[in-house]
Amino acid sequence: MIKVYMLGAVATLIISMGGIIYWQNSKISSLKAKEVELTFAIDSCSSRVENLIEDMKSDTKIDSTPDDGLSDLIDPSWLFRN
């Protein structure tokens, strides 16, 4: 009778371990997918920051140019004429 209980305990242990391993593998897969998603989000944010820095540099260049020199930097059709 003890052999039956021992076999039952071993079978329960094996099934439980299989379930835990399956659950951990699915959790790892989910975390890997989240890592890829967050990596793309970080890359996107980095690109936006670079674009903002470029815009600020361009704006500074235009702001520091006297009004009579703007036609060299900007298409004249964009300039406001009185």
N, C-alpha and C positions, 0 to 999 in steps of 0.2 A: 504494500500500500504506500509505503514511503517513496518507492521508486516512481509511482504515478504522480505523487505530489511534487517530487523533485523535477520530473519531466515537465509537469505543468508550470512550475516556477521558471524553469529554463526557457520554455516556449514563450511564456509571458515576457520574460526579460528580453528575448530575441526580438519579439514583435514590438516591444516598447522601444528598444534601441533603434530598430528600423524606422519607426515613426519619428523618433527624435532626429535621426540622421536626415530623413526626407524633409522635415520641417526646417532644419538648419540649412540644407542645400537650397531650398526655396527662398529662405531669408537672404542667403548670400547672393543669389541671383537677383533678387529685388534690390539689394544694396548696390550691386554692380551697375544695374540700370540707373539707379539714382545718381551714382557717381558720374556716369556719362552725361546725364542731364545737367548736373551742376557744373561739370567742366565746360559744357557748351555755354551755360549761362555766364560763367566767369569770363570766357573768351569774348562773348558778346559785350559784356560790360567794359572790358579792356578796350575793345574797338571803339565803343562810344566815347570813352575817356580820351582816346587818341584823337578822335574827330573833334571833340570839344577843344582840345589843346590847339589843334590846327586852326580852328575857327578863331580862337582867341588871338593867336599869332597874326592871322590875317587881319582881324579887326584892329589890332594894335598898329600894324603897318599902315592901314588906311587912316586910322585916327591921327597918327603922327605926321601924315603927309599934308602939306598946305593945300588949300582948296584949288589953287590954280594948277597943282600937279596931279590932281585926281584923274584927269583924262588919260594920263599915261597908265594908271593902274586899273581903271574901271571903264567898261564900255560906256561911252558918252550918253547913250540912250537911257542909261540907268540913273543918270545924274539929274537932280532937280534944278530946273532953270527958272529964274524969276522973270 
